[in-house]
Amino acid sequence: MSPALKIYNTLTRSKEFFEPIDCRNVRIYVCGPTVYDYAHIGNARPIIVFDLLFRLLRHLYGDRHVKYVRNITDVDDKINARAAERGVTIRELTEKTNQIFQEDVKALGCLDPTVQPRATEHIAQMIQLIERLISAGHAYAADQHVLFNVPSMPGYGQLSRRSLDEMLAGARIDVAPYKRGDMDFVLWKPSHPSEPGWDSPWGRGRPGWHIECSAMSWAHLGEIFDIHGGGIDLIFPHHENEIAQSCCAFDREIMAHYWMHNGFLQVEGEKMSKSLGNFVTIHELLHSEFFGGRAWSGAILRLAMLRTHYRQPIDWTVKALEDAAKVYNDWMRAMDGVTPSKPTEEFIIALSDDLNFAKAEAHLHILKRSDPAALAACLEFMGFDSHKSSSHDQSDEAQLAKIGLTKSDLEQLIVERIEARLAKNWPESDRIRDQLESLGVSRL
Ligand SMILES: [Zn+2]
């Protein structure tokens, strides 16, 4: 018998026993990246946290019975602006950025979600949803825009539990003559000929951000599903608006039963921002010496992230990474030459308590001495590759030099492999993978 899973539900502000709608089809949706720039370490937090939850759900319900959807937002005004700035096409920018994102999250030990839908491939569903909302009286077209009519939904605000005044203050309201109410938000807007656009009943245009997630979760998980996750900063207005759209379009009380949110991330005690110079990307942490004077392995980044409970704010510091590296290397040493057995019951019970990593880690420290094979299995369970030795922690130029390669040769091989995969040239991709593996690079 599996231990019962408890999760903290933002909707009810309490820890609840998780009961899926259908235990043979457990469904979870997490808001994914907008692909216009390197993902920063704050973006990595929900990716790692919900990957751990995905692994736990697969353990509890069976690999084939969990469907995890994490979208890719590939139409957005930030993307348009960045592509214009760089003089590249939108497609080039989104493809390249997505490719780097996929490599980053793989290095962090994350499994691929079951589906990674792209917004641009779900425009038809967005238009359908908007049409439903208009015909039900929850949205209106005005001046080539379509807006959601917030006062038409009596329960608006149920997730964030904010007062109307607070919501008005938090939503950074754009005043526009075509809006009936201050809180009304955009479902569809017109596109200039130079901007990406799709034909719709309201003219050539593009979707607002919120409708993208309602359409993609509907397309892949249905009208109601189990868990919706994301960062705490998405509660309002994004998730509130997703709920408004989906509940009103389907005439339902609920969009998802459980809403889970990870806490904020700051860097060395300060809010991360480009102007403060403490903006840290996943890519830089993995591949440069920008943070703490060294490159960090994905496993150490993952461990450092998980060591703060997912709902607490996390302070991302060099010290915390060094501590995580020490713990990780200790575990690796204890498991040297050991074949993983099975994760222990205590470990699963700890994680099943709203992903209580501190409790799980305390147990791992005991296993380190008493049962290294179980320790290896627990680490593998959480996405740490226990077969890798700690010498792989750093992309070590000295090591490469020994086999007559430079870092840029290696990067070239990695790029060639990605290109071969994109071209679906599997023999070539496998050949490069083998070559990379013979060089000790197995993270691809
Ligand atoms: Zn979303």
Boltz pocket constraint, residues with backbone or C-beta under 6 A from the ligand:
constraints:
  - pocket:
      binder: B
      contacts: [[A, 30], [A, 31], [A, 32], [A, 209], [A, 210], [A, 213], [A, 238], [A, 242]]
      max_distance: 6.0
